[in-house]
Amino acid sequence: MIKAKARFALLALFLPLLLNATYILKNDLLNLEAVKFVDKITTELNEKTGVHEYLIATNEHFPVGFNLVAYSKQYEANMSKPYVLFIFAPFAKITEKSEQTGRVAIIPSSEEIAKMYNKANVMDAAIDVVSAVDKNSAEDKNAIGMVQAISELADEIASAKGVKLQNTIKETRQGLWVVKAIVLIGAALVFWMFLFRPLYLRITNGKNE
């Protein structure tokens, strides 16, 4: 309940920032620090290559076989060509028999755009993080996976265009720590503002009385 209230308050506080993140068409999963990072990557990619990279991060529980391409059509009016759309749906059901969930889709506006990236590389950038067994929460891994996939996709398109991007995450251990830091900073902000800060103020005010 506390976490839900915290997210609602953060959404209200930072709504202008979210509205300005023009390349994020739907966001149910990313914290504010990750949103800013994705916005930097996608904006730089467009400025240097003319290609628009969009993201849909949804917590919708899609059924088995749900058509993500058809689903993306409702967002077409908000996308400019040429584009590539990355859809991340961690709660989409994979099979009827298993309890496994999680689907990723990469939808280009044309065959020409599709040739600029390796689909498997981009999907692996997200899936490898999400499926890893570690101490990170599923929520954090989803955010880290999305940021890495968006970065990988942008780098590959930029490479195909013969340019280099400054804001993407490089394939190094240092780069991975950067992504983790982005996610953890956002989480820490929530806890500070809505859990620890009120407690700190109560203690401080109590001492001053």
PyMOL commands that set and color helices and strands:
alter all, ss='L'
color gray80, all
select helices_A, chain A and resi 2-13+15-20+32-49+68-78+111-114+119-130+138-160+173-208
alter helices_A, ss='H'
color red, helices_A
select strands_A, chain A and resi 24-27+52-57+83-93+101-108
alter strands_A, ss='S'
color yellow, strands_A
deselect
rebuild
show_as cartoon
